[in-house]
Amino acid sequence: MRAALMLVVLAACDPIWGVHAQIRDPNSRPVEDATVAVACPDGSDSYGSMAVHTDQTGAAQLGGLGSIFPVGCDIFIAKPGFKTQRIRYSDICPAGANDCKRVFDYDLILEPL
């Protein structure tokens, strides 16, 4: 029991960043298999590959270790037949990396082409 409690406490202290997204179409139906990605400028490959697909409920989660959201990286949501959405780093962290949340929750509607 004590070991399990320590694991929970340590996990709660881990510095992580994350994106939680719920993707729907204009009729509020979940959009399955949309790609949710954090894409960084050329030369910022230190964050690795960061893309997931939404599940049947339109939900997706991605993240990684780090005390800040990846600096300069944008969030993209894309699926064939829909307009791609881009959320720019400057909108995510308008005051810069030192005053930026680490976890973001989005409820987005993808518009058909």
N, C-alpha and C positions, 0 to 999 in steps of 0.2 A: 504494500500500500504506500509506504513512504517513497519508494522508488518511482511509482507512478505519479505521485504528487510532485516530486522534483522534476520529472519530465514535463509535466504541464507548466510548471513555473518557468523552466528554462525555455520552453517553446514560446511562451507568452512574451519573453524578453528578446527573442530573435528579431533583428532588424530585417524587415521585409518590405517590399513594395508590391502593389497589386492593382489589377484592373478587374472589376466585376461588371459584366454587361448583360443586359436583357435586351434582345433584339426582336422587334415586331414589325409587321407590315402595316400599311395604313388602316387595315381593318382589325388591328390588334391581334392578328394571328402570329404565333411564334415563327421566326425564320430559322429553320434548321440548316445546318451546314454553312452558315456564314463564317467567314474568316475574321477573327479579331486578332490584330497584330500590333505590336509595339515595334516601330521601325526607326532605326537610328541613322544619322547621316553617315556617309562614307567615312571609313576610318574609325568608327565607333563600334567595332565588332566585339568589344570586351563584354558586352551584355549577352552575347550569344543569340540563338534563334528564339524568337518570342512570338509564336503564333499558335492559336488554337481555333477549333471550330465550335460553333454553337451546337448544343444538343437539341433533342426533339422539343424541348420547352423554350428554345431560343436563348438559353443561358450559356455564358462562357466566363471562365476565370483564368487569368494568367498572372504570373508574378515571378519574383525572384528575390534573392538575398541582396541586401543593401539598405542603407539607412535613408536613401533618397530615391525618388523616381528617376529613371535613367535620364541624365541631363541631355537636352537637345533632341530627345526622341519624341515622335508623334504616335498617336493611336490611329489605326485604320480599321474600318469595318467594311468588308467587301463580300459580294456574292454576285455571280453572273445573273443578269436580268435586273439588277438594282443599281442605283447610283452609289458609288463609293463615298463613304463619309471619312473625313479626316479631322482629327482633333489635334491641333498644333500644341507643341510644348509651351509656346508663349501664352496659350489660353489655359493650359493645365497648370502652369506655374508662373503666373504673370509677374510675381515679385522675385523670381529666380529660385535657384535650387535651395538656398538657405531658408526660404519661407514657403515651402511647398509641402502639401500633404503627401503621404506615401501610398495611400489606398484610395482608389476612385471607383465610384459606383455610377453606372450609366444605364438609363432606360431609353433606348433609342428606337426610332422608327426609320426603316429603310424604305426609300421611295423607289417604286419600279421605274425602269427606263421608259 
